[in-house]
Amino acid sequence: MHSALQGYFDPALVALVAALVIGCAGIPGLFLRKPGPGQILSTAATILAAMAGVPASLQLLFSHTTTTYLLQWSLPFGPCELVIDPLSAFFLLPVFIVAAAGSLFAVGYWPAAEHRATERGLTFFYGLLASSMAILLMARNGVFFLMVWEVMALSAYFLIVVEHERENVRRAGIVYLIATHTGTLVLFVYFSLLAAQTGSFLLPPVGSLSALSPYAAIMALAAFVGFGAKAGIMPFHLWLPSAHANAPSHVSALMSGVILKMGLYGIFRSLTFFYEPPLLWGVVLTVCGIASALLGITFAVAQRDLKRLLACSSIENIGIITTGLGVAMMGVSSHNPTLMYLGMAGALLHILNHSFFKPLLFLGSGAIIHAAGTREMNLMGGLGKGMPRVALLFLIGSVAICGIPPLNGFVSEFLLYLGFFSQLKADSLVYLVLLAPVLALVGGLALIAFTKLYGSVFLGTPRSQAAAHPHEAGWPMLLPMAFLALLCLLIGVAPQLAMRLVSPAIAAFYPQPFVAEIPAGYDSVLGRLSLAGILLLTAVVLVTLLWRWRLGRGRVATAPTWGCGYQRGTARVQYGATSFSEFVVAVFNGMVRQKIDRPTLGGLFPRSARCSDVPTETLLDRVIVPLFMLVGAWSAFLRRLQYGLIHLYMMYIFATLFILMLWAH
């Protein structure tokens, strides 16, 4: 316990106060009549709090200590503890960084002067969401954890439906609300069983519960379902594509970059409670993770909506992280510290990487939509000429998410490949090598998806009138994007620095002394990786400068591209987003169901017609929605109980209480 004498110099207290400041940052704007000052004040408070919270989190991470605060309350659930250990401090970093970046981006993307009706609520709930996630990472009482979890869930809902006049936004909000509260119901079961095992609602310490107890498997399953629904692991991903696509872009950045990690944090934290976990736990996590990665990127390839593509790729990246966690758990079960370390290092580092390049891409999508007025990639094209800075920053994010050196996405996936191939010389779990080609297939599909995205948005010629006159984003939008791009580049060329962040979190997850000896064997590998990344980056910069120098010295002639026989080429002739990925989507047509409308043309002078290929949410549209409609039809008779008479409702309440009293007696 930290005494009061340590006061304001305690980094844990600084992190807690920073979280509370972010949560209160939007309150003044609710009472200010003039639009604008409230948003500026909220942004300034959020950035200043993040500038204090990030160094405090780093200090807590590197100190390898645990700080505990005790909150005395009168509720009958035992004392409420707020604890920050290295694992919590690691997850706090993206909370502060992404919240500050999104808050600054909103000044240019969602200015108060143009959105008077929605800006106040949007700013308030944005801060409340970021604050609730930070406090959630500190909660060590199960009841308090669920309280903060509900605040987080409802804040996200109000942010998703900020443009509630649109039907698709309302539908996305309803799907999210049902999915998140279904997961919360499962978490009620989980925390109840946990309290029954420990005799208290306080979360147990690391390695204090046996994984072989009768209720351990049920608790592990409940944690996986409840937290997996928030993380977006398949098949609990139903809410994710529509919610991310319809929310404002800086909200999508916070949801994809951070809120999904809260589900992963719950799974990570729950696994620390048990010692000697069975091999089956790691196998389930690995299978679900690699399936999420493959199916998520397959759905992303089929999308023609810019933000839905990014949302589906979040499912892929969450799957990669879950795969790394599953491999690490298999290493723990088989007493293989090398496999445990590489799997956990790859998973945790990919959490950090995804928290940087995915918000960068979502913020970039907001700048694109702000300029083009549409999310439909088939209506874009040629935006790179009008907004070259956004195009460059978006290119950095696209290269990073595809796992291409010298950016950060490559480093975390490289660690997973090392973990897979390390089993070639092992006596057990040799079949993990088969995951390497599957992960390579995921990377190839990601390359196709983001080549499609970048090419159809920034290259070619405009396909619509709105895309023909784009405008460059202002500095409030470019500055947070540039900062996130710099972080992606820094981790890519200096992976040793990133591993210094990951190692304390691994030690908090698996505090075994012999694990500390493992990183020394991979320092030289990361050193060579860093040298190769620096050389590659230098080569790219030199080639770019040489190209621009020669372009500036010579005479540039312009001429139309060969039109393949067409006398007058138009924008409609060039490849669009749908046509680019048509072959790949056809290969995976069994998983990606599309609504295809291909009209037949007849006669010498056929009438004008349109063809469309619209990807669908297979599980949601073909299973969940029909099931809900069937249940609604079966439950229609219950409407007869609603007569609108208060005395009749009072009789229902009295009858219910009477039955409960008899049952309790």
N, C-alpha and C positions, 0 to 999 in steps of 0.2 A: 504494500500500500504506500502511495506517495503522500507525504505529509503536506500540510498547508504551508509549511515554511518554504517549500520549493516553489510555490506560487506560480507566477506568470512565466517562469523560465522552464516549466515542464512542457516538453514537446507534445505530450499526449493532451494536455490541457489546451495547447494552442490548436491542435487538430480538432478537438471537440468544439472550441469556440468558433473556429473557421467554418465548421459544418453548420453551426447554429446561425452564424451571420449570413451564410448563403440562403438558409431557409427563411430568414426574415428580410432578405434584400428586396423582395417584391412588395412588401407591405406598404411602404410610403406611397407607391404609385397608385394604390387602391383609393387613396383619399385626396390625391392631388387632382384638381380639376383640369389643369392645362396638360395636354398630351405631350410627352417627350421627357420632361425632367424625371419622372418616375422611372422610366426605362434606363436613362443615363445613370441615375443613382444606383439602380439595381446592378447594372453592368459593372460600375466602378467598385461597388461593395463585393461583388462576386470575384472580380479579378484580384482585389486586394486580399480577400480571404484565401483564395487559391495560392497566391504568392506566399502566404504564411503557412498554409496547410501542406504544400508540397515539401518544403524543407523540413517541417516537423515530421512528416511521414518518413522521409529519407533518414532522418536521425533515429527514429524509432526502429526503422528497418535494419540499420547497420549496428544498432546498439545490442541486438540479440536479447532484449529484455522484454518483459511483459508488464504493462502498467494497468492497474485496476482501480476503478472508482466505484464506490458503493452508494447507490441511490436508495434511501429509505423511503418506502411508501406504505400506505395503509391497506393496500390491496392484499387479498389472501392468497398470494402466489409466491411468497417468499421474497427475499431481498432482490433488488435489481442491480446487477453488476454491469458496468461498462468497462470492457477490457480491450486493450490494443496490444496485440502481439505482432511479430514480423509478418505473419500471413495477412492479418487485417491491414497492416501498414502498406503491404504490397498492393492490395486491392484499392486502398485509398488513393493511390497515385493517379489512376485514370479518372476517378471521380472528380478530383479537383481540377485536373488539366482539361478534361473535355467539357466540364461545366463552364469553366472560364472562357474557353474557345467558343463554345456555342452562344454564350451570353453576348460576347462582343460581336459575333456574326449576326445576331438578331438585330442589332442596331441598324445595319444596312439592309438586311433581308426582310425584316418585319418592322419597319419604323412606325412609331406611335402615330405620327401625323397621318399616315395612310391607312392604319388599322386601329382606329380609335375604339371600335366596339369590342375588339378581341385582345388588344395588346396588354391591357391590365391583368386580365385573368391568365393570359399566356405567360407573362413575366412572373406572376406570383407562383403559379403551379410549377413552372420550370425550376425556380429556386427551391420550392418545397420538395420536388422530386430529387434533386441533387442532394439536398440536406438529408432526406430520409435514407438515401442509399449510404451516405457516409455514416450515419448513426447506426444503421443496420449492421455495418461491419464491426461495430463496437459492442452490440447487444449480446449479453451472455445469459439472459433470462428468457426462457422459451415464450412466455406470455408477452413480455415486452418486445421480443423479436417479431411476433405475429402482429402486434399493434403497429410497429413501424413498417412491417411488410405491407399491411393494409393501406397505410398512408402512401407508401410508394405506389401501390397498385392503383389507387383512386387518383392520385396526382397524374400518373401516366394516362389514365382514361380521359381526364379533362383536357389534357394536352392533345390527345389524338383527335377528339371531337371538337376542336376549337372552331372548325368550319362546319358546324353541324347542319347548316342549311343544305349541304350536299348529301344525297342519299347514300352514296358509296362510303362517305365518311361515317355516317351513322351506323351503317352495317359493320364497318371495321371496328367501331367502338363497341358494338354489342358482342361481336365475336371475341374481342379481347377481354371484355368484362366476364363473359361466361368462362372462357379458358382460364383466366387468372384466378377466379374464385373457385373453379373446380380444383385447381392445384392447391389453393389455400385450404380447402376442405381436407385434402389428403395430408397437408402439413399439420392440421389439427390432430389427425390420427398419429402422425409421427411424433409430435411433441408430447402427446398424452402417453404413448408407449415409453418414450424416453423418461418422462417423469415417473412412470410406474417402475421402471428399472432402477432409477437412481434415488427415488424418494424425494426429489426436489425438482422444481422447474429450472434451476440453474443448469446450464449446459455442462456436461462432465468434462474433466481434463483429458488431455491427449492420452490415448492408449489405456483408458480405464475400464472399458467394457469388453466383454468377450464376444467375439464374432460367432461363437459356437452355441450361444444361448438360444433357447427356443424362439424368442422374439426378435433376434438380431436380423434374420433374413427379412421379416416383415418390416422392421424399421428401415432397413437398407432399401427395400423396394418402395416404401412410402416416401423416403427422402429423394430417391431417383425420380419418381413420378411428380411429386410436388415441386421440387426445385427444377426438374427437367422441363416442366411446363413453362416456367419463367425463362429458362435458358434457350428454349426453342429447339431442343433435341427431338428428332423424329421418333415417334409419330405425334409428339406434343407441340408441333410447330404451327398449328392451324391458324393462330392469331397473328403470326409474325409478318407474313408478306403484306397483308392489307393494312395492318397498323403502321408499319414503317413507311409504306407508300403514301398513305393519306395524311400522316402527321406533317406539320411544318418541318422543313429540312434540318434545322438545328435541333429540333426535338428528336427527329429520326437519328441524328448523330449521337445524341445522349442515350437514346434507347438501345441502339445497336452497339455503341462503344462501351456502355457501362451497365445498363439495366440487365442485359443478357448475362453479364458477368456476375450479377447478384445470384442468379440461379446456379451458376457454376460454383460460386463461393459457398453456397449452401451445401452442395455435394462435396466439395473439398473439405469443408469443416466437419460434416457428418462422418466422413471416412476417418478423420483423425481420432474419433472417439473409440474405435475398435482396434484391438490387437489380434494378430494372426488371422487376417481376413481370408476366407476361402478363395480358391482360384476362380470360382464361378463368378464372383463379383467383378473381377478384372475382365473376364471374357465377355460378360454382358455389356460392360461399358465400352469395350473395344468394338464389339459387333455393332452396337447402336451408334457409336461414334463414326465408324467408317461408312456405315449405311447412310447416316446423315450427311456426311461429306460428299458422297457420290450422288445421292439423290438431290441434295440441295443445289449443287453446281449444275446438275442436269436440268433442274427447273429454271435455274438462272439463265442458261443458254437459250431457253425457249422464250424468255420474256421479251416483250417489245416496249414495256413501260420501264423507264430509266430507274426509278426508285424501287420497283418490284424486283428488278434484276439485282440491285444492291442488297435488297432484303433477303432474297433467296441465297445469295452468296454468303450472307451472315450465317445461315443454317450450315453451309459448308464449313465455314471456319469454326463454328461451335462444334461441329463434328470432328474436326481435326484436333481440337483441344480435348474433347472427350476421349478420342482415341489415345492421345498421349497419357491421359489420366488412367485409362484402362490398362495400358501397357505398364505403367508404373505400379499399379496395384497387382498385376501379374508378377512383376519383379519382387514385390513385397511378399506375396504368397509363396513364391518359389525360392525365397532367400537369395535373390540375385540383385545385389546393390547396384551394379552397373546398369542393368535394365531399368531398375527403379529410378535411378538418377537421370538417365537420358530421357525416359518417358516424362518424368515430372518436369525436368528442365525445359523440354520442348513444349509441354502444355502451358506452363506458367509464362514462358517467354512469348508464346503465341497469344496468350491473353493480353500481354502488354502490347505486342505488335498490332493485334486487331483493334485495340483501343486507340491506336494512332491512325492507321491507314483507313479504317472504315469511317470514322468521323470525317477524315479528310475528304473521302469520296462523297459522303452524304452532304457535307457543306458545299462541295463542288457541284453536286446535283442541284442544290438550292440556287447557286449562282447561275447555272444553266437555265433552270426553269424561270428564274427571275428575268433572264434576257430573252428567252425564246417563247415563254408563255405557254409551254406544254411539256408534258412528261413523255410524250409519244416519240420514241427515237426515229420512227419512220417519217416524221415530219420535221426532223432537224437536218443537220448537215452543214458543213462549211463554217461552223461557229469558231473554229480556231483562228480565222482571220480577224474576226471582230473582238475576240477576247483571248489574246495569246497568253496572258498571265494565268488565267484560269486553266487554259489548255495545258500549260506546262505543269502546273501543280497537280492537275487531275492525272496527267501522264505518270507522275511520280507515284501517286496512290495506286494507279492501275498496275504498274510494274511491281510495286511492293506486294499487292494482294495476290499476284500471280506467282509469288515465290521466286522471282528472278533476281540474281545478284546485280548490283551490290546493295540492295535495299533489305529492310529488316525481315520481310516475310520469308526470305530464303533461309535465314539463320535458324529460326525455330523449326522449320520443316527439315532442315539438314540434321538437326539433333535427333529428330524422330527417325530419319533414315539410318543414322548411326545406331540407334537402338534396335531397329529391325535387323540390320546386318550383323550386329554383335552376337546374334543368336546362331549364326552359322557355325561357330565353334563350340556352342553350348551343348550340353547333354539333354536339355529339355527345352520346350517351347520353340523348337526349330521352325515350326510352321508360321511363326510371326514374320519370317522373311517374305511370305506371300503378301503381306500388307504393303510392301514396298511398291510393286507394280500397280496396286490399286490406288495408292497415294499418288503415284506418277500419273495415272489416268485422271485423277481429280485435278492435278496441276495442269494437265493438257486441256481439259475442258474449261478450266478457269481462264487459260490463255485465250481460248476461242471466245468465251463470253466477253472478256474485256477488250479483245481486239474488235469484236462486233460493236461493243458500246462506244469505244473511243473513235473508231472509224466512222460509224454512222452519225455521231454527234459532231465531231470537230473537223472531219475531213470531207472531201467532195464538195458539192455545191448545195445550196439550201433547197430543201424540198417543200418549203412553205413560205408564205409571205412574212410570217413572224420571225422565222429563222434567217431571213435575208437581211435583217437590220439589227444584229445583236449589239449589245453594249458591254463594255468591260465592267467588272465588279469594282466597287469602291474599296478603299483601304480597310474599312471595318470588316469586310468580307474576305479580303485577300490576306490580311495579317494573320488571323487564326489558321487559315489554310497553309500559309507559308511556315508557321511555327510547327504544325503537325508534320508537314513534309520534311522539315529539318530534323525532327525526331526520328522519322523513318530512315533518313539517310544516316544519321548518327549511329543508330543501332546496327545498321547494315555494315558500316565500315569499322565500327569498334564494338564487336560482339562481346569482348571481354568486359566492357563496362556494363552491358546489359546483364551478363551472367553474375556480376556482383550484386545486382538487384534481386536476382532469382535465388541465389544460394541461401540467404537467410530464410526465405519462405519455404524452401525445401527442408531446411533443418527444423522449422516449426511444424511442418507436416509429418516428418519422419525423423525424430531426434535420435538417431543412432550414431555412435562415434565413428564407425568405420566408413560412413558415407562421406565424411569430410576429406578422406584421402582420395576420393575419386576425381574431383575436379582437376587436380594437378596433372592427370594424364591427358586431359583434353585442352589444357591451356595452349600447348603448342599447335594443336589442330585449329583452335580459334585464332591463334596468331597468324597462321598461314592463310586462314580464311580472310582475316582483316587485311593482310598484305595484298591478296588477290583482289579484294574489293576496292582498295585504294588505287591499285594499278588500273583496274577496269574503269573506275570513275575518272581517273586522269586521262585515260585514252578517249573516253567519250567527250570530255571537255575539250581536249586538244583537237579532235576531229571536228567538233562543232565550231570552234573558233577558226580553224583552217577553212572550213566550208563557208563561213560568213565572210572571211577575208577575201577568198577567191570570188565570192558572189558580189562583193563590193567593188572589186577591181575590174571585173569583166562586164561586158554588155549582156544584158538579159533580154532574150527574145521570147515573146509569148505567142502561142499558137494553140488552137483547139486540139484536144486529145482525139486520137483516131476513134471515130464513132462506130467501128465495126460495120460499115456499110450504110449507116443512117446518115441522111443528108443534113438533118437538123437534130442534133442530140439535145435532150432535155434532162432535167433533174430526175424525171421518172424513169429514165433508162438505167441509171446507176443502181448498184446494189443497195438495198435497204437493210435494216436490221433483221427483218424477217427472212428475206431471201438469203442473207449471209449464213444464217444458222439453220436453214431448212433441212439440209442433208443430215446434220448432226441430230436434229430433233426427230427426223424420221427414223434414225437408228434406234433412239430411245423412246419410240412412240408407245411402247408398252407401259412405260412409267409416266410419260408426259402426255396426258390426254388433251387433245386440242379440238376446239370447235372450228371445223374447216368448212368454209363456204366457197365453192368453186363453181360459178355459173357456167353453163354451156352456151357457146356462141353458135348461132346458125344463120344461114342466109348470106346474101352478098353484102348487105348493109345492116349488120347486127346493132341492136341498141346498146347503149353504154351500160356497163355492168361493173360490179366491184367484187373482188375476192378478198377473203379475210382468213387469217389463221390466228385464233385467240387461244392461248394456253389457259387451262382451267386448274382450279384447286381440286385435284382428283379426290382426295380423302374427304375434304369438306363438302364439295358439291355432290358427290356420288354416294357418300355414306352418312356423314354427320347430319346434313340438312334434311335428307329424306327421313332419317331416324327421328329427328325432332318433330317433323311434320306428322309422322305416324303417332308419336307419343301425344302430340297436341290433339289429334283426332280422337284418340282413345280417351283423353281427359276432358273432352268437350262437355261431358255430363256434369262436371264440377261447376260449370258456369251457372247451373240452376240454383246453386246455393247462394248466389249473389243477387239478393232482391233489393238491395239498397236501403234496408230498414235497420236502423241502429239497434233497436231492441232485439232484433233477431240475431245480430252479431254479438250482442251481449250474452244472449243465451248460448251461442256457440262457445264463447269464452268460459262461461260458467260450466258447461258440460265438459269441456276439455280439462279444466281444473279439477272437477269432481272425479273424472276418470284417472287423472294423474295421482290424486290423493289415494284412491282405492288401490292403484297399482303399487304406490310406495308403501302402503300399509301391509 
